[in-house]
Amino acid sequence: MSSDRITNEDLDNMLSHYVNACIDLGMLPDGYRVVLSHGGSGRAFRINLTGYPAKVDGVWTYPNGSGESLPPTGDDYLGMTKKAAYHTLNQITRTLWSVQRHLEKAGN
């Protein structure tokens, strides 16, 4: 990743780190996933929690809901630019990793 330009791939990789940290801390409920809404043209970058689609009796459905709600860490707003979104996700993820290390040291 270049410090000046954040790509969609960079942002997707950071989202993967965030999701993994949430999973490791038990913050992501079974049957749910975190989705990234790309911003641009006056729209903010956001992350949301939504259910996975599942095929039931040959029909696609969302048993845990298809609507979007706040992500496991609270606020869905990441910023108005790719760079801001990347840095916000990075900051949240680093905090989650710090919490995880603290819990491990405490024996939890």
C-alpha positions as CSV (number, residue, x, y, z in Angstrom):
1,M,0.0,0.0,0.0
2,S,1.3,3.4,-0.9
3,S,1.0,6.0,1.8
4,D,-0.5,8.5,-0.7
5,R,-3.0,6.3,-2.5
6,I,-5.4,3.7,-1.1
7,T,-6.8,1.2,-3.5
8,N,-10.1,-0.8,-3.2
9,E,-7.8,-3.8,-2.6
10,D,-6.1,-2.0,0.3
11,L,-9.5,-1.2,1.8
12,D,-10.8,-4.7,1.3
13,N,-7.7,-6.1,3.0
14,M,-8.2,-3.8,6.0
15,L,-11.8,-4.8,6.2
16,S,-10.7,-8.5,6.4
17,H,-8.4,-7.7,9.3
18,Y,-11.3,-5.8,11.0
19,V,-13.6,-8.8,10.5
20,N,-11.0,-11.3,11.7
21,A,-10.4,-9.2,14.9
22,C,-14.2,-9.1,15.5
23,I,-14.5,-12.8,15.0
24,D,-11.5,-13.5,17.4
25,L,-13.2,-11.4,20.1
26,G,-16.6,-13.1,19.6
27,M,-18.2,-9.9,18.4
28,L,-19.6,-11.2,15.1
29,P,-22.7,-13.2,15.6
30,D,-23.1,-16.5,13.6
31,G,-24.9,-16.0,10.3
32,Y,-23.9,-12.4,10.0
33,R,-21.2,-10.6,8.0
34,V,-19.8,-7.1,7.8
35,V,-20.2,-5.3,4.5
36,L,-18.4,-2.2,3.2
37,S,-20.4,0.4,1.4
38,H,-18.0,2.4,-0.8
39,G,-18.4,6.1,-0.8
40,G,-17.8,8.7,-3.4
41,S,-19.8,11.6,-5.0
42,G,-20.8,12.9,-1.6
43,R,-21.5,9.5,0.0
44,A,-19.6,8.3,3.0
45,F,-17.7,5.0,3.3
46,R,-19.6,2.9,5.9
47,I,-19.6,-0.6,7.3
48,N,-22.7,-2.5,8.3
49,L,-23.8,-5.8,9.8
50,T,-26.1,-8.0,7.7
51,G,-27.1,-11.6,7.3
52,Y,-25.8,-14.1,4.9
53,P,-28.1,-15.3,2.1
54,A,-29.0,-18.9,2.3
55,K,-30.9,-21.2,-0.1
56,V,-33.9,-22.7,1.7
57,D,-36.1,-25.0,-0.4
58,G,-34.6,-23.7,-3.6
59,V,-35.3,-20.1,-2.7
60,W,-32.7,-17.5,-1.6
61,T,-33.6,-16.0,1.8
62,Y,-31.9,-14.1,4.6
63,P,-32.7,-16.1,7.8
64,N,-30.9,-13.5,9.9
65,G,-32.1,-10.5,8.1
66,S,-31.1,-8.7,4.9
67,G,-31.2,-5.2,6.4
68,E,-28.1,-3.3,7.5
69,S,-27.5,-2.5,11.1
70,L,-24.6,-1.0,13.0
71,P,-21.4,-3.1,12.9
72,P,-20.1,-4.9,16.0
73,T,-17.9,-1.9,17.0
74,G,-20.7,0.7,16.9
75,D,-20.5,3.6,14.5
76,D,-20.8,2.7,10.8
77,Y,-19.1,5.9,9.5
78,L,-15.6,5.5,8.2
79,G,-15.0,8.7,6.3
80,M,-15.7,10.5,3.1
81,T,-12.6,9.3,1.2
82,K,-10.9,5.9,0.7
83,K,-7.9,7.1,2.7
84,A,-10.0,8.2,5.6
85,A,-12.0,4.9,5.6
86,Y,-8.8,2.9,5.5
87,H,-7.3,4.8,8.4
88,T,-10.5,4.6,10.5
89,L,-10.7,0.8,9.9
90,N,-7.0,0.5,10.7
91,Q,-7.4,2.4,14.0
92,I,-10.5,0.4,15.1
93,T,-8.7,-2.9,14.2
94,R,-5.6,-1.9,16.1
95,T,-7.7,-1.2,19.1
96,L,-9.5,-4.6,18.8
97,W,-6.1,-6.3,18.7
98,S,-5.0,-4.4,21.8
99,V,-8.1,-5.5,23.6
100,Q,-7.4,-9.1,22.5
101,R,-3.8,-9.0,23.8
102,H,-5.0,-7.5,27.1
103,L,-7.6,-10.3,27.5
104,E,-5.0,-12.9,26.7
105,K,-2.6,-11.5,29.3
106,A,-5.5,-11.4,31.8
107,G,-6.1,-15.1,31.1
108,N,-9.6,-14.6,29.5
